[in-house]
Amino acid sequence: MSNNFRGFDLSNFWEDSEYSREAYVSEPLTDETIKLVEDGLGYKLPSSYIEFMGYQNGGIPKNCCFPTKEATSWAEDHVAISGIHGAGFTKDYALCGELGSQFMMDEWKYPNIGVYICDCPSSGHDIICLDYRKNGKDGEPEVVHVDQESDYKITLLAKNFEEFIKGLVNDEAFDIE
């Protein structure tokens, strides 16, 4: 890995399951795929996302919770994700797939603030987004939680994609009943 994810162990990051491979894991990244996805989305993907997807292009992480300082509709102290969308077109949960970023804006009326990259266990009632409002369509996006259940409230999670990935923790870190 380059400068992104230095010292971060990716060897045990992803869950290996048939469902993950069928719904999330897109074909290996190519420069052509990145260009087509970026053109289709209208946003430049962050280098850390591209590098990360070069290891495995989407999937279900073993650590699927991100701590928050404020409550969301999911929990008082964290959000949970179901999977991370790969850069591609053919998988349901690919960025440009059937249930990808554009679908969330068109069908669920999520705000057009960037690229929706992670779905949550709420079946569409909240989602994780690369938020480009601060730095423009070619800049480094922040990672936010968008909560449809709270009138599309936006909660900052991380200043960038790498910080978001490194901040994911196992659900055992929370008092979940």
ZAKOLDREN-451755 format. One record per atom (N, C-alpha, C): residue number from 1; residue in three letters; atom name; x, y, z. Coordinates in steps of 0.2 Angstrom, whole numbers, plus 5000, padded with zeros to 4 digits. Example, Ala and Ser with C-alpha at 12.3 -4.5 7.8 and 13.67 -1.06 7.14 Angstrom:
BEGIN
<1, 'ala', 'N', <5066, 4972, 5039>>
<1, 'ala', 'CA', <5062, 4978, 5039>>
<1, 'ala', 'C', <5066, 4984, 5039>>
<2, 'ser', 'N', <5064, 4989, 5035>>
<2, 'ser', 'CA', <5068, 4995, 5036>>
<2, 'ser', 'C', <5064, 5000, 5039>>
end
This chain:
BEGIN
<1, 'met', 'N', <5004, 4994, 5000>>
<1, 'met', 'CA', <5000, 5000, 5000>>
<1, 'met', 'C', <5004, 5006, 5000>>
<2, 'ser', 'N', <5002, 5012, 4997>>
<2, 'ser', 'CA', <5006, 5018, 4997>>
<2, 'ser', 'C', <5005, 5021, 5004>>
<3, 'asn', 'N', <5004, 5028, 5003>>
<3, 'asn', 'CA', <5004, 5032, 5010>>
<3, 'asn', 'C', <4997, 5031, 5013>>
<4, 'asn', 'N', <4992, 5029, 5010>>
<4, 'asn', 'CA', <4986, 5027, 5013>>
<4, 'asn', 'C', <4986, 5021, 5017>>
<5, 'phe', 'N', <4983, 5020, 5023>>
<5, 'phe', 'CA', <4982, 5014, 5026>>
<5, 'phe', 'C', <4989, 5011, 5029>>
<6, 'arg', 'N', <4994, 5015, 5029>>
<6, 'arg', 'CA', <5001, 5013, 5032>>
<6, 'arg', 'C', <5000, 5010, 5039>>
<7, 'gly', 'N', <5002, 5004, 5040>>
<7, 'gly', 'CA', <5002, 5001, 5047>>
<7, 'gly', 'C', <4995, 4998, 5048>>
<8, 'phe', 'N', <4990, 4998, 5043>>
<8, 'phe', 'CA', <4984, 4996, 5044>>
<8, 'phe', 'C', <4983, 4989, 5041>>
<9, 'asp', 'N', <4981, 4984, 5045>>
<9, 'asp', 'CA', <4981, 4977, 5043>>
<9, 'asp', 'C', <4975, 4975, 5039>>
<10, 'leu', 'N', <4975, 4975, 5033>>
<10, 'leu', 'CA', <4969, 4973, 5028>>
<10, 'leu', 'C', <4968, 4966, 5028>>
<11, 'ser', 'N', <4973, 4962, 5030>>
<11, 'ser', 'CA', <4972, 4954, 5029>>
<11, 'ser', 'C', <4966, 4951, 5032>>
<12, 'asn', 'N', <4964, 4954, 5038>>
<12, 'asn', 'CA', <4958, 4951, 5041>>
<12, 'asn', 'C', <4952, 4956, 5041>>
<13, 'phe', 'N', <4952, 4961, 5037>>
<13, 'phe', 'CA', <4947, 4966, 5037>>
<13, 'phe', 'C', <4940, 4963, 5034>>
<14, 'trp', 'N', <4940, 4959, 5029>>
<14, 'trp', 'CA', <4933, 4958, 5026>>
<14, 'trp', 'C', <4931, 4951, 5028>>
<15, 'glu', 'N', <4924, 4951, 5029>>
<15, 'glu', 'CA', <4921, 4944, 5030>>
<15, 'glu', 'C', <4921, 4941, 5023>>
<16, 'asp', 'N', <4922, 4934, 5023>>
<16, 'asp', 'CA', <4921, 4930, 5017>>
<16, 'asp', 'C', <4915, 4926, 5018>>
<17, 'ser', 'N', <4910, 4928, 5014>>
<17, 'ser', 'CA', <4904, 4924, 5014>>
<17, 'ser', 'C', <4901, 4924, 5006>>
<18, 'glu', 'N', <4897, 4920, 5005>>
<18, 'glu', 'CA', <4894, 4919, 4998>>
<18, 'glu', 'C', <4890, 4925, 4997>>
<19, 'tyr', 'N', <4886, 4928, 5002>>
<19, 'tyr', 'CA', <4882, 4934, 5001>>
<19, 'tyr', 'C', <4886, 4940, 5000>>
<20, 'ser', 'N', <4892, 4941, 5003>>
<20, 'ser', 'CA', <4896, 4946, 5002>>
<20, 'ser', 'C', <4899, 4946, 4995>>
<21, 'arg', 'N', <4901, 4940, 4993>>
<21, 'arg', 'CA', <4903, 4940, 4986>>
<21, 'arg', 'C', <4898, 4941, 4981>>
<22, 'glu', 'N', <4892, 4939, 4982>>
<22, 'glu', 'CA', <4886, 4939, 4977>>
<22, 'glu', 'C', <4884, 4947, 4977>>
<23, 'ala', 'N', <4883, 4950, 4982>>
<23, 'ala', 'CA', <4880, 4956, 4983>>
<23, 'ala', 'C', <4885, 4962, 4982>>
<24, 'tyr', 'N', <4891, 4962, 4985>>
<24, 'tyr', 'CA', <4895, 4967, 4986>>
<24, 'tyr', 'C', <4902, 4967, 4982>>
<25, 'val', 'N', <4905, 4961, 4982>>
<25, 'val', 'CA', <4912, 4961, 4979>>
<25, 'val', 'C', <4912, 4962, 4971>>
<26, 'ser', 'N', <4914, 4968, 4969>>
<26, 'ser', 'CA', <4914, 4969, 4962>>
<26, 'ser', 'C', <4921, 4966, 4959>>
<27, 'glu', 'N', <4921, 4966, 4952>>
<27, 'glu', 'CA', <4927, 4963, 4949>>
<27, 'glu', 'C', <4933, 4968, 4951>>
<28, 'pro', 'N', <4939, 4965, 4950>>
<28, 'pro', 'CA', <4945, 4969, 4952>>
<28, 'pro', 'C', <4945, 4976, 4948>>
<29, 'leu', 'N', <4948, 4981, 4952>>
<29, 'leu', 'CA', <4948, 4987, 4949>>
<29, 'leu', 'C', <4953, 4988, 4943>>
<30, 'thr', 'N', <4951, 4992, 4938>>
<30, 'thr', 'CA', <4955, 4994, 4933>>
<30, 'thr', 'C', <4955, 5002, 4932>>
<31, 'asp', 'N', <4959, 5005, 4929>>
<31, 'asp', 'CA', <4959, 5012, 4928>>
<31, 'asp', 'C', <4953, 5014, 4924>>
<32, 'glu', 'N', <4951, 5010, 4919>>
<32, 'glu', 'CA', <4945, 5011, 4915>>
<32, 'glu', 'C', <4939, 5011, 4919>>
<33, 'thr', 'N', <4938, 5006, 4924>>
<33, 'thr', 'CA', <4932, 5006, 4928>>
<33, 'thr', 'C', <4932, 5012, 4933>>
<34, 'ile', 'N', <4938, 5014, 4935>>
<34, 'ile', 'CA', <4938, 5020, 4940>>
<34, 'ile', 'C', <4935, 5026, 4936>>
<35, 'lys', 'N', <4938, 5027, 4930>>
<35, 'lys', 'CA', <4936, 5032, 4925>>
<35, 'lys', 'C', <4928, 5032, 4924>>
<36, 'leu', 'N', <4926, 5026, 4922>>
<36, 'leu', 'CA', <4919, 5025, 4920>>
<36, 'leu', 'C', <4914, 5027, 4926>>
<37, 'val', 'N', <4916, 5024, 4932>>
<37, 'val', 'CA', <4912, 5025, 4938>>
<37, 'val', 'C', <4912, 5033, 4940>>
<38, 'glu', 'N', <4918, 5036, 4940>>
<38, 'glu', 'CA', <4919, 5043, 4942>>
<38, 'glu', 'C', <4914, 5047, 4937>>
<39, 'asp', 'N', <4915, 5046, 4930>>
<39, 'asp', 'CA', <4911, 5049, 4925>>
<39, 'asp', 'C', <4903, 5048, 4927>>
<40, 'gly', 'N', <4901, 5042, 4928>>
<40, 'gly', 'CA', <4894, 5040, 4930>>
<40, 'gly', 'C', <4892, 5044, 4936>>
<41, 'leu', 'N', <4896, 5045, 4941>>
<41, 'leu', 'CA', <4894, 5048, 4947>>
<41, 'leu', 'C', <4895, 5055, 4947>>
<42, 'gly', 'N', <4899, 5058, 4943>>
<42, 'gly', 'CA', <4901, 5065, 4943>>
<42, 'gly', 'C', <4905, 5067, 4948>>
<43, 'tyr', 'N', <4909, 5063, 4952>>
<43, 'tyr', 'CA', <4913, 5064, 4957>>
<43, 'tyr', 'C', <4920, 5061, 4956>>
<44, 'lys', 'N', <4925, 5064, 4958>>
<44, 'lys', 'CA', <4932, 5060, 4958>>
<44, 'lys', 'C', <4932, 5057, 4965>>
<45, 'leu', 'N', <4933, 5050, 4964>>
<45, 'leu', 'CA', <4934, 5046, 4970>>
<45, 'leu', 'C', <4940, 5047, 4974>>
<46, 'pro', 'N', <4940, 5047, 4981>>
<46, 'pro', 'CA', <4947, 5049, 4984>>
<46, 'pro', 'C', <4952, 5043, 4983>>
<47, 'ser', 'N', <4958, 5045, 4983>>
<47, 'ser', 'CA', <4963, 5040, 4982>>
<47, 'ser', 'C', <4963, 5035, 4987>>
<48, 'ser', 'N', <4961, 5036, 4993>>
<48, 'ser', 'CA', <4961, 5031, 4998>>
<48, 'ser', 'C', <4956, 5026, 4997>>
<49, 'tyr', 'N', <4950, 5028, 4994>>
<49, 'tyr', 'CA', <4945, 5023, 4992>>
<49, 'tyr', 'C', <4947, 5019, 4987>>
<50, 'ile', 'N', <4950, 5022, 4982>>
<50, 'ile', 'CA', <4953, 5018, 4976>>
<50, 'ile', 'C', <4958, 5013, 4978>>
<51, 'glu', 'N', <4963, 5015, 4982>>
<51, 'glu', 'CA', <4968, 5011, 4985>>
<51, 'glu', 'C', <4965, 5005, 4989>>
<52, 'phe', 'N', <4960, 5006, 4993>>
<52, 'phe', 'CA', <4957, 5001, 4997>>
<52, 'phe', 'C', <4953, 4996, 4993>>
<53, 'met', 'N', <4949, 4999, 4988>>
<53, 'met', 'CA', <4946, 4994, 4983>>
<53, 'met', 'C', <4950, 4990, 4979>>
<54, 'gly', 'N', <4956, 4992, 4978>>
<54, 'gly', 'CA', <4961, 4988, 4975>>
<54, 'gly', 'C', <4963, 4982, 4978>>
<55, 'tyr', 'N', <4962, 4982, 4985>>
<55, 'tyr', 'CA', <4964, 4976, 4989>>
<55, 'tyr', 'C', <4958, 4971, 4988>>
<56, 'gln', 'N', <4952, 4974, 4989>>
<56, 'gln', 'CA', <4946, 4970, 4988>>
<56, 'gln', 'C', <4940, 4975, 4986>>
<57, 'asn', 'N', <4937, 4974, 4980>>
<57, 'asn', 'CA', <4932, 4979, 4978>>
<57, 'asn', 'C', <4925, 4979, 4981>>
<58, 'gly', 'N', <4925, 4981, 4987>>
<58, 'gly', 'CA', <4918, 4980, 4990>>
<58, 'gly', 'C', <4918, 4974, 4994>>
<59, 'gly', 'N', <4913, 4974, 4999>>
<59, 'gly', 'CA', <4911, 4968, 5003>>
<59, 'gly', 'C', <4909, 4970, 5010>>
<60, 'ile', 'N', <4908, 4965, 5014>>
<60, 'ile', 'CA', <4906, 4966, 5021>>
<60, 'ile', 'C', <4912, 4966, 5026>>
<61, 'pro', 'N', <4913, 4971, 5030>>
<61, 'pro', 'CA', <4918, 4971, 5034>>
<61, 'pro', 'C', <4917, 4967, 5041>>
<62, 'lys', 'N', <4922, 4965, 5044>>
<62, 'lys', 'CA', <4921, 4961, 5050>>
<62, 'lys', 'C', <4919, 4966, 5056>>
<63, 'asn', 'N', <4922, 4972, 5055>>
<63, 'asn', 'CA', <4921, 4977, 5060>>
<63, 'asn', 'C', <4916, 4982, 5057>>
<64, 'cys', 'N', <4910, 4982, 5059>>
<64, 'cys', 'CA', <4904, 4986, 5055>>
<64, 'cys', 'C', <4901, 4991, 5059>>
<65, 'cys', 'N', <4904, 4994, 5064>>
<65, 'cys', 'CA', <4902, 5000, 5068>>
<65, 'cys', 'C', <4907, 5005, 5068>>
<66, 'phe', 'N', <4904, 5011, 5068>>
<66, 'phe', 'CA', <4908, 5017, 5069>>
<66, 'phe', 'C', <4905, 5022, 5074>>
<67, 'pro', 'N', <4910, 5023, 5079>>
<67, 'pro', 'CA', <4907, 5027, 5085>>
<67, 'pro', 'C', <4905, 5034, 5083>>
<68, 'thr', 'N', <4900, 5037, 5087>>
<68, 'thr', 'CA', <4898, 5044, 5085>>
<68, 'thr', 'C', <4898, 5047, 5092>>
<69, 'lys', 'N', <4898, 5054, 5092>>
<69, 'lys', 'CA', <4898, 5058, 5098>>
<69, 'lys', 'C', <4891, 5060, 5099>>
<70, 'glu', 'N', <4886, 5059, 5094>>
<70, 'glu', 'CA', <4879, 5061, 5095>>
<70, 'glu', 'C', <4875, 5055, 5093>>
<71, 'ala', 'N', <4869, 5055, 5096>>
<71, 'ala', 'CA', <4864, 5049, 5094>>
<71, 'ala', 'C', <4862, 5050, 5087>>
<72, 'thr', 'N', <4860, 5044, 5084>>
<72, 'thr', 'CA', <4857, 5044, 5078>>
<72, 'thr', 'C', <4851, 5039, 5078>>
<73, 'ser', 'N', <4847, 5038, 5073>>
<73, 'ser', 'CA', <4841, 5034, 5074>>
<73, 'ser', 'C', <4843, 5027, 5075>>
<74, 'trp', 'N', <4850, 5025, 5074>>
<74, 'trp', 'CA', <4852, 5018, 5075>>
<74, 'trp', 'C', <4854, 5017, 5082>>
<75, 'ala', 'N', <4858, 5021, 5085>>
<75, 'ala', 'CA', <4860, 5020, 5092>>
<75, 'ala', 'C', <4862, 5027, 5095>>
<76, 'glu', 'N', <4863, 5027, 5102>>
<76, 'glu', 'CA', <4865, 5033, 5105>>
<76, 'glu', 'C', <4873, 5035, 5104>>
<77, 'asp', 'N', <4877, 5030, 5102>>
<77, 'asp', 'CA', <4884, 5031, 5102>>
<77, 'asp', 'C', <4888, 5028, 5096>>
<78, 'his', 'N', <4884, 5026, 5091>>
<78, 'his', 'CA', <4887, 5023, 5085>>
<78, 'his', 'C', <4882, 5022, 5079>>
<79, 'val', 'N', <4885, 5021, 5073>>
<79, 'val', 'CA', <4881, 5019, 5067>>
<79, 'val', 'C', <4884, 5012, 5065>>
<80, 'ala', 'N', <4880, 5008, 5062>>
<80, 'ala', 'CA', <4882, 5002, 5059>>
<80, 'ala', 'C', <4881, 5002, 5052>>
<81, 'ile', 'N', <4886, 4998, 5048>>
<81, 'ile', 'CA', <4885, 4997, 5041>>
<81, 'ile', 'C', <4884, 4990, 5040>>
<82, 'ser', 'N', <4881, 4988, 5034>>
<82, 'ser', 'CA', <4880, 4982, 5032>>
<82, 'ser', 'C', <4885, 4980, 5027>>
<83, 'gly', 'N', <4888, 4984, 5023>>
<83, 'gly', 'CA', <4893, 4983, 5018>>
<83, 'gly', 'C', <4896, 4989, 5015>>
<84, 'ile', 'N', <4901, 4989, 5012>>
<84, 'ile', 'CA', <4905, 4994, 5008>>
<84, 'ile', 'C', <4904, 4993, 5001>>
<85, 'his', 'N', <4902, 4998, 4997>>
<85, 'his', 'CA', <4900, 4997, 4990>>
<85, 'his', 'C', <4907, 4998, 4986>>
<86, 'gly', 'N', <4908, 4993, 4982>>
<86, 'gly', 'CA', <4914, 4993, 4977>>
<86, 'gly', 'C', <4913, 4998, 4971>>
<87, 'ala', 'N', <4918, 4999, 4968>>
<87, 'ala', 'CA', <4918, 5003, 4962>>
<87, 'ala', 'C', <4916, 4999, 4956>>
<88, 'gly', 'N', <4910, 4999, 4954>>
<88, 'gly', 'CA', <4908, 4995, 4948>>
<88, 'gly', 'C', <4901, 4996, 4946>>
<89, 'phe', 'N', <4898, 4992, 4942>>
<89, 'phe', 'CA', <4892, 4992, 4939>>
<89, 'phe', 'C', <4887, 4986, 4940>>
<90, 'thr', 'N', <4890, 4980, 4941>>
<90, 'thr', 'CA', <4886, 4974, 4940>>
<90, 'thr', 'C', <4884, 4971, 4947>>
<91, 'lys', 'N', <4887, 4973, 4952>>
<91, 'lys', 'CA', <4884, 4970, 4959>>
<91, 'lys', 'C', <4878, 4975, 4961>>
<92, 'asp', 'N', <4873, 4972, 4964>>
<92, 'asp', 'CA', <4868, 4976, 4967>>
<92, 'asp', 'C', <4871, 4982, 4971>>
<93, 'tyr', 'N', <4875, 4981, 4975>>
<93, 'tyr', 'CA', <4878, 4986, 4980>>
<93, 'tyr', 'C', <4884, 4989, 4977>>
<94, 'ala', 'N', <4886, 4989, 4971>>
<94, 'ala', 'CA', <4891, 4993, 4968>>
<94, 'ala', 'C', <4889, 5000, 4968>>
<95, 'leu', 'N', <4894, 5005, 4968>>
<95, 'leu', 'CA', <4893, 5012, 4967>>
<95, 'leu', 'C', <4888, 5014, 4962>>
<96, 'cys', 'N', <4889, 5011, 4956>>
<96, 'cys', 'CA', <4884, 5012, 4950>>
<96, 'cys', 'C', <4880, 5006, 4949>>
<97, 'gly', 'N', <4879, 5002, 4954>>
<97, 'gly', 'CA', <4874, 4996, 4954>>
<97, 'gly', 'C', <4867, 4997, 4955>>
<98, 'glu', 'N', <4863, 4992, 4954>>
<98, 'glu', 'CA', <4856, 4993, 4955>>
<98, 'glu', 'C', <4853, 4997, 4961>>
<99, 'leu', 'N', <4857, 4995, 4967>>
<99, 'leu', 'CA', <4855, 4998, 4973>>
<99, 'leu', 'C', <4861, 5003, 4976>>
<100, 'gly', 'N', <4864, 5006, 4971>>
<100, 'gly', 'CA', <4870, 5010, 4972>>
<100, 'gly', 'C', <4868, 5017, 4974>>
<101, 'ser', 'N', <4873, 5022, 4973>>
<101, 'ser', 'CA', <4872, 5029, 4975>>
<101, 'ser', 'C', <4866, 5032, 4972>>
<102, 'gln', 'N', <4866, 5032, 4965>>
<102, 'gln', 'CA', <4860, 5035, 4961>>
<102, 'gln', 'C', <4853, 5033, 4964>>
<103, 'phe', 'N', <4853, 5026, 4965>>
<103, 'phe', 'CA', <4846, 5023, 4967>>
<103, 'phe', 'C', <4844, 5027, 4974>>
<104, 'met', 'N', <4849, 5028, 4978>>
<104, 'met', 'CA', <4847, 5030, 4985>>
<104, 'met', 'C', <4845, 5038, 4984>>
<105, 'met', 'N', <4847, 5041, 4979>>
<105, 'met', 'CA', <4845, 5048, 4978>>
<105, 'met', 'C', <4838, 5048, 4975>>
<106, 'asp', 'N', <4838, 5044, 4970>>
<106, 'asp', 'CA', <4831, 5044, 4966>>
<106, 'asp', 'C', <4826, 5041, 4969>>
<107, 'glu', 'N', <4827, 5035, 4972>>
<107, 'glu', 'CA', <4821, 5031, 4976>>
<107, 'glu', 'C', <4820, 5033, 4983>>
<108, 'trp', 'N', <4825, 5035, 4986>>
<108, 'trp', 'CA', <4825, 5036, 4994>>
<108, 'trp', 'C', <4825, 5044, 4995>>
<109, 'lys', 'N', <4826, 5048, 4990>>
<109, 'lys', 'CA', <4827, 5055, 4990>>
<109, 'lys', 'C', <4832, 5057, 4995>>
<110, 'tyr', 'N', <4838, 5054, 4995>>
<110, 'tyr', 'CA', <4843, 5056, 4999>>
<110, 'tyr', 'C', <4846, 5062, 4995>>
<111, 'pro', 'N', <4849, 5067, 4999>>
<111, 'pro', 'CA', <4852, 5073, 4996>>
<111, 'pro', 'C', <4858, 5072, 4991>>
<112, 'asn', 'N', <4858, 5076, 4986>>
<112, 'asn', 'CA', <4864, 5075, 4981>>
<112, 'asn', 'C', <4870, 5079, 4984>>
<113, 'ile', 'N', <4873, 5076, 4989>>
<113, 'ile', 'CA', <4879, 5079, 4992>>
<113, 'ile', 'C', <4885, 5075, 4990>>
<114, 'gly', 'N', <4885, 5070, 4987>>
<114, 'gly', 'CA', <4891, 5066, 4985>>
<114, 'gly', 'C', <4889, 5059, 4983>>
<115, 'val', 'N', <4893, 5054, 4986>>
<115, 'val', 'CA', <4893, 5047, 4984>>
<115, 'val', 'C', <4891, 5043, 4990>>
<116, 'tyr', 'N', <4886, 5039, 4989>>
<116, 'tyr', 'CA', <4883, 5035, 4995>>
<116, 'tyr', 'C', <4887, 5028, 4994>>
<117, 'ile', 'N', <4891, 5027, 4999>>
<117, 'ile', 'CA', <4896, 5021, 4999>>
<117, 'ile', 'C', <4895, 5015, 5004>>
<118, 'cys', 'N', <4891, 5016, 5009>>
<118, 'cys', 'CA', <4889, 5010, 5013>>
<118, 'cys', 'C', <4882, 5010, 5015>>
<119, 'asp', 'N', <4879, 5004, 5014>>
<119, 'asp', 'CA', <4872, 5004, 5017>>
<119, 'asp', 'C', <4872, 5002, 5024>>
<120, 'cys', 'N', <4867, 5003, 5027>>
<120, 'cys', 'CA', <4866, 5001, 5034>>
<120, 'cys', 'C', <4861, 4996, 5035>>
<121, 'pro', 'N', <4861, 4993, 5041>>
<121, 'pro', 'CA', <4856, 4987, 5043>>
<121, 'pro', 'C', <4849, 4990, 5043>>
<122, 'ser', 'N', <4847, 4996, 5042>>
<122, 'ser', 'CA', <4840, 4999, 5043>>
<122, 'ser', 'C', <4836, 4998, 5036>>
<123, 'ser', 'N', <4839, 4995, 5031>>
<123, 'ser', 'CA', <4836, 4993, 5025>>
<123, 'ser', 'C', <4834, 5000, 5021>>
<124, 'gly', 'N', <4839, 5005, 5021>>
<124, 'gly', 'CA', <4838, 5011, 5017>>
<124, 'gly', 'C', <4836, 5017, 5021>>
<125, 'his', 'N', <4835, 5016, 5028>>
<125, 'his', 'CA', <4833, 5022, 5032>>
<125, 'his', 'C', <4838, 5026, 5034>>
<126, 'asp', 'N', <4845, 5024, 5033>>
<126, 'asp', 'CA', <4851, 5028, 5035>>
<126, 'asp', 'C', <4856, 5025, 5030>>
<127, 'ile', 'N', <4861, 5029, 5029>>
<127, 'ile', 'CA', <4866, 5027, 5024>>
<127, 'ile', 'C', <4873, 5031, 5026>>
<128, 'ile', 'N', <4878, 5029, 5023>>
<128, 'ile', 'CA', <4885, 5032, 5024>>
<128, 'ile', 'C', <4887, 5035, 5017>>
<129, 'cys', 'N', <4889, 5041, 5017>>
<129, 'cys', 'CA', <4890, 5045, 5011>>
<129, 'cys', 'C', <4897, 5048, 5011>>
<130, 'leu', 'N', <4901, 5049, 5005>>
<130, 'leu', 'CA', <4906, 5053, 5004>>
<130, 'leu', 'C', <4903, 5060, 5003>>
<131, 'asp', 'N', <4904, 5065, 5007>>
<131, 'asp', 'CA', <4901, 5071, 5007>>
<131, 'asp', 'C', <4906, 5076, 5003>>
<132, 'tyr', 'N', <4905, 5079, 4997>>
<132, 'tyr', 'CA', <4909, 5083, 4994>>
<132, 'tyr', 'C', <4907, 5090, 4994>>
<133, 'arg', 'N', <4902, 5092, 4999>>
<133, 'arg', 'CA', <4900, 5099, 4999>>
<133, 'arg', 'C', <4906, 5104, 5001>>
<134, 'lys', 'N', <4910, 5102, 5006>>
<134, 'lys', 'CA', <4915, 5106, 5008>>
<134, 'lys', 'C', <4921, 5108, 5003>>
<135, 'asn', 'N', <4923, 5102, 4999>>
<135, 'asn', 'CA', <4929, 5103, 4995>>
<135, 'asn', 'C', <4928, 5102, 4988>>
<136, 'gly', 'N', <4921, 5102, 4986>>
<136, 'gly', 'CA', <4920, 5101, 4978>>
<136, 'gly', 'C', <4920, 5094, 4976>>
<137, 'lys', 'N', <4918, 5093, 4970>>
<137, 'lys', 'CA', <4917, 5087, 4966>>
<137, 'lys', 'C', <4924, 5083, 4965>>
<138, 'asp', 'N', <4929, 5087, 4965>>
<138, 'asp', 'CA', <4936, 5084, 4964>>
<138, 'asp', 'C', <4940, 5084, 4970>>
<139, 'gly', 'N', <4938, 5087, 4976>>
<139, 'gly', 'CA', <4941, 5087, 4982>>
<139, 'gly', 'C', <4941, 5081, 4986>>
<140, 'glu', 'N', <4944, 5082, 4992>>
<140, 'glu', 'CA', <4943, 5076, 4997>>
<140, 'glu', 'C', <4937, 5076, 5001>>
<141, 'pro', 'N', <4933, 5071, 5000>>
<141, 'pro', 'CA', <4926, 5071, 5004>>
<141, 'pro', 'C', <4927, 5069, 5011>>
<142, 'glu', 'N', <4922, 5072, 5015>>
<142, 'glu', 'CA', <4921, 5070, 5022>>
<142, 'glu', 'C', <4917, 5064, 5022>>
<143, 'val', 'N', <4917, 5060, 5027>>
<143, 'val', 'CA', <4912, 5054, 5027>>
<143, 'val', 'C', <4907, 5056, 5032>>
<144, 'val', 'N', <4900, 5055, 5030>>
<144, 'val', 'CA', <4895, 5057, 5034>>
<144, 'val', 'C', <4889, 5051, 5035>>
<145, 'his', 'N', <4885, 5052, 5040>>
<145, 'his', 'CA', <4880, 5047, 5040>>
<145, 'his', 'C', <4874, 5052, 5039>>
<146, 'val', 'N', <4869, 5049, 5034>>
<146, 'val', 'CA', <4863, 5053, 5032>>
<146, 'val', 'C', <4857, 5049, 5035>>
<147, 'asp', 'N', <4853, 5052, 5039>>
<147, 'asp', 'CA', <4848, 5048, 5043>>
<147, 'asp', 'C', <4841, 5050, 5040>>
<148, 'gln', 'N', <4838, 5046, 5036>>
<148, 'gln', 'CA', <4832, 5048, 5033>>
<148, 'gln', 'C', <4826, 5048, 5038>>
<149, 'glu', 'N', <4827, 5044, 5043>>
<149, 'glu', 'CA', <4822, 5044, 5049>>
<149, 'glu', 'C', <4822, 5051, 5053>>
<150, 'ser', 'N', <4827, 5055, 5052>>
<150, 'ser', 'CA', <4827, 5061, 5056>>
<150, 'ser', 'C', <4828, 5067, 5051>>
<151, 'asp', 'N', <4823, 5067, 5045>>
<151, 'asp', 'CA', <4823, 5072, 5040>>
<151, 'asp', 'C', <4830, 5073, 5037>>
<152, 'tyr', 'N', <4833, 5067, 5035>>
<152, 'tyr', 'CA', <4839, 5067, 5032>>
<152, 'tyr', 'C', <4845, 5071, 5035>>
<153, 'lys', 'N', <4845, 5070, 5042>>
<153, 'lys', 'CA', <4850, 5074, 5046>>
<153, 'lys', 'C', <4857, 5071, 5044>>
<154, 'ile', 'N', <4862, 5075, 5044>>
<154, 'ile', 'CA', <4869, 5073, 5042>>
<154, 'ile', 'C', <4873, 5074, 5048>>
<155, 'thr', 'N', <4877, 5069, 5049>>
<155, 'thr', 'CA', <4881, 5068, 5055>>
<155, 'thr', 'C', <4888, 5067, 5052>>
<156, 'leu', 'N', <4893, 5071, 5054>>
<156, 'leu', 'CA', <4900, 5070, 5052>>
<156, 'leu', 'C', <4903, 5064, 5056>>
<157, 'leu', 'N', <4906, 5059, 5052>>
<157, 'leu', 'CA', <4909, 5053, 5055>>
<157, 'leu', 'C', <4916, 5054, 5055>>
<158, 'ala', 'N', <4919, 5056, 5049>>
<158, 'ala', 'CA', <4926, 5056, 5048>>
<158, 'ala', 'C', <4928, 5061, 5043>>
<159, 'lys', 'N', <4934, 5064, 5044>>
<159, 'lys', 'CA', <4937, 5069, 5039>>
<159, 'lys', 'C', <4938, 5066, 5032>>
<160, 'asn', 'N', <4939, 5059, 5032>>
<160, 'asn', 'CA', <4941, 5056, 5025>>
<160, 'asn', 'C', <4939, 5049, 5025>>
<161, 'phe', 'N', <4940, 5046, 5020>>
<161, 'phe', 'CA', <4938, 5039, 5019>>
<161, 'phe', 'C', <4943, 5034, 5023>>
<162, 'glu', 'N', <4949, 5036, 5023>>
<162, 'glu', 'CA', <4954, 5032, 5027>>
<162, 'glu', 'C', <4953, 5032, 5034>>
<163, 'glu', 'N', <4951, 5038, 5037>>
<163, 'glu', 'CA', <4949, 5039, 5044>>
<163, 'glu', 'C', <4943, 5035, 5046>>
<164, 'phe', 'N', <4938, 5035, 5041>>
<164, 'phe', 'CA', <4932, 5031, 5042>>
<164, 'phe', 'C', <4934, 5023, 5043>>
<165, 'ile', 'N', <4938, 5021, 5038>>
<165, 'ile', 'CA', <4939, 5013, 5038>>
<165, 'ile', 'C', <4943, 5012, 5044>>
<166, 'lys', 'N', <4948, 5016, 5046>>
<166, 'lys', 'CA', <4952, 5014, 5052>>
<166, 'lys', 'C', <4948, 5015, 5058>>
<167, 'gly', 'N', <4942, 5019, 5058>>
<167, 'gly', 'CA', <4938, 5020, 5064>>
<167, 'gly', 'C', <4933, 5014, 5065>>
<168, 'leu', 'N', <4932, 5010, 5060>>
<168, 'leu', 'CA', <4927, 5005, 5061>>
<168, 'leu', 'C', <4929, 5000, 5067>>
<169, 'val', 'N', <4924, 4998, 5071>>
<169, 'val', 'CA', <4926, 4994, 5077>>
<169, 'val', 'C', <4920, 4988, 5077>>
<170, 'asn', 'N', <4922, 4983, 5080>>
<170, 'asn', 'CA', <4917, 4977, 5081>>
<170, 'asn', 'C', <4911, 4979, 5085>>
<171, 'asp', 'N', <4906, 4976, 5084>>
<171, 'asp', 'CA', <4900, 4978, 5087>>
<171, 'asp', 'C', <4900, 4976, 5095>>
<172, 'glu', 'N', <4905, 4971, 5096>>
<172, 'glu', 'CA', <4906, 4970, 5103>>
<172, 'glu', 'C', <4908, 4976, 5108>>
<173, 'ala', 'N', <4910, 4981, 5104>>
<173, 'ala', 'CA', <4912, 4987, 5108>>
<173, 'ala', 'C', <4907, 4991, 5111>>
<174, 'phe', 'N', <4900, 4989, 5109>>
<174, 'phe', 'CA', <4894, 4992, 5111>>
<174, 'phe', 'C', <4890, 4988, 5115>>
<175, 'asp', 'N', <4886, 4990, 5119>>
<175, 'asp', 'CA', <4881, 4987, 5123>>
<175, 'asp', 'C', <4875, 4985, 5119>>
<176, 'ile', 'N', <4875, 4980, 5115>>
<176, 'ile', 'CA', <4870, 4979, 5110>>
<176, 'ile', 'C', <4866, 4973, 5113>>
<177, 'glu', 'N', <4860, 4973, 5113>>
<177, 'glu', 'CA', <4855, 4968, 5116>>
<177, 'glu', 'C', <4853, 4963, 5111>>
end
